[in-house]
């Protein structure tokens, strides 16, 4: 019995030693796992902190994007207004240039038509001018002859009345009355 007890007791001690070794391994493993968990918790806190910081930065970026969109919209509307105004001015200027070109072409056409009409009528006008000059020359010569005759008649009257130069204006007036009659 002593030997059975001793064997049993040896076996139990071996088993106890094995359980204790296992327990030590578990305690050691548990310590490592707790350290790892502590490290992981620390890392989780770091990650949570980074996530919080990134969330803050994302919100700030969203605000900047909204501000930039508003600024872009303002710039776009401003320059669209300027471009629209300048394109409107350019369109009006182009329209004015077009009208000016049309008026110039019309004026050139009218000038060429007037020159052509003048060229066609020039011989006729030259002939009329020559006829009128001849007619005026004839009328002038007739008038000069009549005035010579009147002066001659006045001179004859002056000689017939005695030839005094003082009565010449009266004689001229009498001659003109006679002439008109």
Residue, then its C-alpha position, 0 to 999 in steps of 0.5 A: x500500500x505504501x508503494x501504491x501510495x507513493x506511486x499514486x502520490x508521485x503520479x499526482x505530483x507529476x500531474x500537479x507539476x504538469x498542471x502547474x507548468x501548464x498553469x505557468x504557461x497559461x499565466x505567462x501566455x495570459x500576461x503576454x496577451x494582456x500586454x498585447x491587449x494593452x498595446x492593442x488598446x493603446x494602438x486603438x486609442x491612437x487610431x481613434x485619435x487619428x480618426x478623430x483628427x482626420x474627421x476634423x480635417x475632412x470637415x475643414x476641407x469640406x468647408x474650404x470646398x464650399x467656400x471655393x465653390x462659392x468663390x468659383x460661382x461668384x467668379x464665374x458669374x462675374x466673368x460671365x457678365x463681363x464676357x457677356x457684356x464684352x460679347x454684346x459690345x463686340x456684337x454691336x461693334x461688328x453690327x456697326x462695322x457691317x452697317x458701315x461697310x454696307x453704307x460705304x458700298x452703297x455710297x460707292x455704288x451711288x458715286x459710280x452711278x452718278x459718275x456714269x450718269x454724268x459721263x453719259x450726260x456730259x456730251x449733252x451738257x457740253x452741247x447745251x453749254x455751247x448753245x447757251x454760250x452762243x446764245x449769250x454771246x448773241x444776246x450780249x452783242x445785241x445788248x452792246x449794239x443797243x447800248x452803243x445806239x443809245x449812247x450814240x442817240x444820247x450824244x446826238x441829242x446832246x449835240x443837237x441841244x447845244x453840246x453842254x456837258x452839264x445837261x448830260x444827265x438830264x439828256x441821258x434820262x430823256x434818252x432812256x425814257x425815249x428808248x424804253x418807250 
